[in-house]
Amino acid sequence: MTGETSGIALESIDEATLRKRFKAQNYVADDRVVTTVQLALQLGRPLLVEGAPGSGKTELGKVLADGFDTELIRLQCYEGLTAENALYEWNYTKQLLAVQSNEGTVTGSSGSESADAAGTHSVFDDEYLLERPLLRALRAGGDRSPVLLIDEIDRADEAFEAFLLELLSEYQVSIPELGTVRAENPPIVILTSNRTRGLSDALKRRCLYLHVEPPSFETEYEIVSRKVPELDAAIAAEVCAVVERLREESFLKRPGVAETLDWARAVAMLRADGSDEPLSTDEIERTIGCLLKEVEDVTRVDTALLEQLHAAAAAADERLDPTDR
């Protein structure tokens, strides 16, 4: 990868620069995340990020785009996604109108001699092409590599995975009517997976790999402090302690960082008057829907568990660094 982003050659990105960009976006990344992202940028390799929903995988792609002041091109995967949906489509209505008005020909990709003589042109050229995310990322111009975020690749099927292999290894795709399209300035490719199914070895082989673990209490507290600065520091610590305790339960869906931030914002909103009173059992119970999204999980939060959550919140202040209190 030889492209530049925001005036910096990707192959020369160092750890200090990357940390600075992350910090500017209030993105908390540990050493393992920083090193893996740095290597992906320097080596020009796609990065496959796996982890539980809400753990910040998609956010990483957004942060890289914002941090390097470049375009974010997102492909949201889903069951039944096809190459045509992700790569390109022809504007059939416009093609039909061109042919009917004798302005276009359907023969060849560059038009026949007779068509040129008649002043017509092929309807299989850029004028009639509708770019989808993958093609758009490959053909992005300028000196800044765009970020191509292929989100939740595990929701697509194996056939789509196989289609991606050429793009991930060569940064090119083949289009029957146009030939091979190769990126002059390869995109920064981030793939995310919630591990709803296993991915093929062929796809993994083409990527560097990063598994995102649930954050520690200290890391999550730093995230909440940066993302929800209006929340009192002691209350932010209580929020993180409650979430940490909830993750110990065998819920159908444990709360991720996204849910923690939702709850922190909700608590801050409810305390818009500036109250710094500790979290109460009643407050935790009334706002539990910010954290748990399955009815089976919500109904498991009984009086005993609420008391344990309240106890975890009460002990949170002791876990803070004195400078944070």
CORBEL-V619417 format. One record per pair of residues at least 6 apart in sequence whose ideal C-beta (glycine too) atoms are under 8 Angstrom apart, sorted by the first residue. I is the first residue (numbers start at 1). J is the second residue. D is the distance in Angstrom with one decimal. If there is no record, write none. Layout:
i;j;d
I;J;D
I;J;D
This chain:
i;j;d
1;10;5.4
1;11;6.6
1;41;7.7
1;43;7.7
1;44;2.8
1;145;6.9
1;186;4.8
1;188;8.0
2;9;7.4
2;10;8.0
2;11;7.2
2;44;8.0
2;185;7.6
2;186;8.0
3;9;7.9
3;10;6.2
3;143;6.8
3;144;7.1
3;145;3.9
3;185;3.8
3;186;6.2
4;10;7.0
4;143;4.9
4;144;6.6
4;145;7.3
5;68;4.1
5;69;7.5
5;70;5.1
5;144;4.8
5;145;5.1
5;188;7.5
6;68;4.7
6;69;4.6
6;70;6.7
6;144;6.4
8;17;6.8
8;68;7.5
10;41;4.7
10;42;6.9
10;44;7.1
10;145;6.3
10;188;7.3
11;41;7.6
11;42;5.1
11;43;7.9
11;44;7.1
12;42;7.5
13;38;6.0
13;41;4.8
13;42;6.1
14;38;7.4
15;34;5.9
15;35;7.2
15;38;5.8
18;34;5.7
18;37;6.3
18;38;5.3
18;41;7.6
19;29;7.5
19;34;6.0
21;63;7.8
21;64;7.8
21;67;3.5
21;68;6.6
22;28;7.6
22;29;5.1
22;34;7.2
22;63;6.5
22;67;6.6
24;67;6.3
25;63;4.6
25;66;5.4
25;67;5.1
26;226;4.1
26;227;6.0
27;56;8.0
27;59;6.9
27;60;7.5
27;63;4.4
27;67;7.7
28;215;7.7
28;219;6.0
28;222;5.1
28;223;4.8
28;226;6.7
29;37;7.5
30;219;6.9
32;210;7.6
33;60;7.8
33;210;6.6
33;212;7.7
36;47;6.9
36;208;6.1
36;209;7.8
36;210;4.6
37;47;6.7
37;60;7.4
37;64;7.4
37;210;7.6
39;45;7.5
39;208;6.1
40;46;7.2
40;47;4.1
40;188;7.7
40;208;4.8
41;188;6.7
43;208;7.3
44;186;6.2
45;206;7.5
45;207;6.4
45;208;5.1
46;168;5.1
46;189;3.8
46;190;7.4
46;191;6.1
46;206;6.2
46;207;4.5
46;208;7.3
47;189;7.0
47;190;5.3
47;191;7.1
47;207;6.2
47;208;5.1
47;209;7.8
47;210;6.2
48;153;7.8
48;191;4.7
48;192;7.9
48;193;6.7
48;199;7.5
48;203;7.6
48;204;6.5
48;207;4.0
48;208;7.1
48;209;5.2
48;210;7.1
49;57;4.5
49;60;6.1
49;190;6.4
49;191;6.9
49;192;5.0
49;193;7.4
49;210;4.9
49;211;7.9
49;212;6.2
50;57;7.5
50;192;7.5
50;193;4.6
50;194;7.6
50;195;5.6
50;209;7.4
50;210;7.4
50;211;5.2
50;212;7.1
51;57;5.6
51;194;7.5
51;195;7.7
51;211;6.0
51;212;3.3
51;213;7.1
52;194;6.9
52;195;7.9
52;212;7.8
52;214;7.0
52;254;6.9
52;256;5.6
53;194;5.2
53;253;7.2
53;256;5.8
53;258;7.7
54;255;7.0
54;256;2.3
54;257;5.9
54;258;3.7
54;259;5.6
55;212;4.5
55;213;7.8
55;214;6.8
55;256;4.9
55;257;5.8
55;258;7.8
56;212;6.2
56;256;7.8
56;257;5.2
56;258;7.5
57;192;4.0
57;193;7.9
57;212;5.9
58;149;6.8
58;151;5.7
58;192;5.8
60;190;6.3
61;72;6.6
61;74;7.4
61;147;5.6
61;149;3.7
61;151;7.6
61;190;4.2
61;192;7.4
62;72;6.1
62;149;7.6
64;147;5.1
64;188;6.1
64;190;7.0
65;71;6.7
65;72;3.6
65;146;7.5
65;147;4.1
65;149;7.9
66;72;7.7
68;144;7.2
68;145;8.0
68;147;7.7
68;188;8.0
69;144;7.3
70;144;4.3
70;145;6.4
70;146;5.6
70;147;6.2
70;188;7.9
71;140;6.6
71;144;7.5
71;146;4.2
71;147;7.1
72;146;7.2
72;147;5.1
72;149;6.3
73;133;5.1
73;136;5.6
73;137;4.7
73;140;7.4
73;146;5.3
73;147;6.9
73;148;5.1
73;149;7.0
73;187;7.1
74;133;6.6
74;149;4.5
74;151;6.1
75;86;5.6
75;132;7.8
75;133;4.0
75;134;6.5
75;148;7.2
75;149;7.0
75;150;5.0
75;151;6.7
76;151;5.1
76;152;6.8
77;150;6.6
77;151;6.3
77;152;4.9
77;153;5.4
77;154;7.7
77;155;4.7
77;156;4.2
77;160;7.4
78;152;7.8
78;155;5.3
78;156;7.0
79;155;5.9
79;156;7.2
79;157;6.9
80;157;7.5
81;155;7.7
81;156;4.7
81;157;7.7
81;160;5.4
82;160;7.0
83;160;6.9
83;163;4.7
84;132;7.8
85;132;6.4
86;132;5.4
86;133;6.2
86;134;5.0
86;160;7.3
86;163;8.0
87;132;5.4
87;134;4.8
87;135;5.1
87;173;6.2
87;175;7.4
88;129;5.9
88;130;6.3
88;131;5.9
88;132;5.5
88;135;4.7
88;175;6.5
89;130;4.5
89;132;6.7
90;123;7.8
90;124;7.2
90;128;5.7
90;129;6.6
90;130;6.9
90;177;7.9
91;128;4.9
91;129;7.3
91;130;5.5
94;123;7.9
94;127;7.8
94;128;5.5
95;104;6.7
95;106;7.6
95;123;4.1
95;128;5.2
98;104;3.3
98;123;5.3
98;128;7.4
99;105;7.4
99;106;6.4
99;123;6.3
102;118;7.7
102;120;6.7
103;120;5.8
103;121;7.5
104;120;5.7
104;121;6.1
104;122;6.8
104;123;4.0
104;128;8.0
105;111;5.9
105;112;6.5
105;115;4.1
105;120;5.2
105;121;7.2
105;122;5.9
105;123;6.9
106;122;7.5
106;123;5.8
106;124;7.4
107;115;6.9
107;122;7.4
108;122;5.8
108;124;7.6
109;122;5.9
109;124;5.1
109;125;7.2
109;177;5.1
109;178;6.1
109;179;7.4
110;122;5.9
110;125;7.5
111;120;6.8
111;121;5.0
111;122;4.3
115;121;6.8
115;122;7.2
121;127;7.9
124;177;4.1
124;178;7.2
129;178;7.8
131;139;6.9
133;148;7.0
134;148;7.4
134;167;6.3
134;173;6.7
135;173;7.0
135;175;7.8
135;181;6.6
137;146;5.6
137;148;4.0
137;183;7.5
137;187;4.3
137;189;7.9
138;167;7.4
138;171;6.6
138;172;7.0
138;173;6.6
138;181;5.6
138;182;7.2
138;183;4.3
138;187;7.2
139;181;6.6
139;183;7.4
140;146;4.6
140;183;7.8
140;185;6.7
140;187;6.7
141;184;7.9
141;185;7.5
142;185;7.2
143;185;6.9
144;185;7.7
145;185;5.6
145;186;6.4
145;187;5.5
145;188;5.3
146;187;4.9
146;188;7.2
147;187;6.6
147;188;4.7
147;190;6.5
148;187;4.1
148;188;6.9
148;189;4.8
148;190;7.2
149;190;5.1
149;192;7.4
150;164;7.5
150;189;6.9
150;190;7.1
150;191;4.5
150;192;7.4
151;192;5.2
152;192;6.0
152;193;6.8
152;194;6.1
153;161;7.1
153;164;7.9
153;191;4.9
153;192;6.9
153;193;5.4
153;199;6.8
153;203;7.7
154;193;4.3
154;194;5.9
154;195;6.4
154;196;4.8
154;197;5.2
154;199;6.4
155;196;6.8
158;200;6.4
161;199;6.7
161;200;5.3
161;202;7.6
161;203;5.1
162;200;7.5
162;202;7.4
164;203;6.7
165;202;5.8
165;203;6.7
165;206;6.6
166;172;6.3
166;173;6.0
166;174;7.1
167;173;5.4
168;189;6.8
168;203;7.0
168;206;4.2
168;207;6.8
169;206;5.1
170;182;7.4
171;182;6.7
171;183;4.3
171;186;4.2
171;187;7.4
172;180;5.6
172;181;6.3
172;182;4.0
172;183;6.7
173;180;7.4
173;181;5.6
174;180;5.2
174;181;7.7
175;181;6.0
191;207;6.5
193;199;6.3
214;247;6.0
214;254;7.6
214;256;7.4
214;257;7.9
215;223;6.7
215;257;6.3
217;240;5.5
217;241;6.6
217;244;5.3
217;319;6.2
218;319;8.0
220;240;4.6
220;243;6.9
220;244;7.3
220;257;6.6
220;260;6.1
221;236;6.2
221;237;5.7
221;240;4.7
221;320;7.5
221;324;7.7
223;257;6.2
223;260;7.6
223;261;7.3
224;231;6.9
224;236;4.7
224;239;6.3
224;240;6.1
224;260;6.5
224;261;6.7
224;264;4.9
225;231;8.0
225;233;6.9
225;236;5.7
225;324;7.8
227;261;5.4
227;264;7.5
228;236;6.9
228;261;6.5
228;264;4.3
228;265;5.6
228;268;5.7
230;268;5.0
231;239;7.4
231;264;5.5
231;265;7.9
231;267;6.5
231;268;4.3
231;271;7.8
232;271;7.5
232;276;4.6
233;320;7.3
233;324;5.6
233;325;6.7
234;276;6.6
234;278;7.6
234;316;7.5
234;317;5.6
234;320;7.5
234;325;6.7
235;267;6.4
235;271;7.2
235;276;6.5
235;278;7.5
235;279;6.7
236;264;6.4
237;316;4.1
237;317;6.2
237;319;6.7
237;320;5.2
237;324;7.6
238;278;6.4
238;279;4.8
238;313;3.9
238;314;7.8
238;316;4.6
238;317;7.8
239;260;6.7
239;263;6.0
239;264;5.1
239;267;6.2
239;279;7.4
239;313;7.9
240;260;6.8
240;316;7.0
241;312;4.5
241;313;5.5
241;315;6.9
241;316;3.8
241;319;7.1
242;279;7.0
242;284;6.4
242;309;4.9
242;312;5.7
242;313;5.3
243;255;5.5
243;259;7.4
243;260;4.9
243;263;7.3
243;291;6.6
244;312;7.0
245;308;6.3
245;309;5.6
245;312;4.2
246;254;6.9
246;255;5.8
246;291;6.3
246;292;7.6
246;309;7.0
247;254;4.9
247;255;6.8
249;297;8.0
249;300;7.0
249;305;7.4
251;292;6.7
251;294;7.0
251;297;4.3
251;300;7.1
252;294;4.5
252;296;5.7
252;297;5.6
253;292;7.3
253;293;5.9
253;294;5.3
253;297;6.5
255;263;7.8
255;291;4.3
255;292;6.7
259;290;6.5
259;291;4.9
259;292;8.0
259;293;7.7
260;291;7.5
262;290;4.8
262;291;7.7
263;287;6.3
263;290;4.0
263;291;5.4
266;287;5.5
266;290;5.0
267;279;7.4
267;283;7.5
267;287;6.8
270;283;7.5
270;287;7.4
278;313;6.6
278;314;6.6
279;310;7.1
279;313;4.6
280;310;7.3
281;306;5.0
281;307;6.8
281;309;7.6
281;310;4.7
284;306;6.2
284;309;5.5
284;310;6.5
284;313;7.4
285;301;7.1
285;306;5.8
288;298;6.2
288;301;5.7
289;298;6.9
292;298;5.0
292;301;7.1
301;309;8.0
317;325;6.7
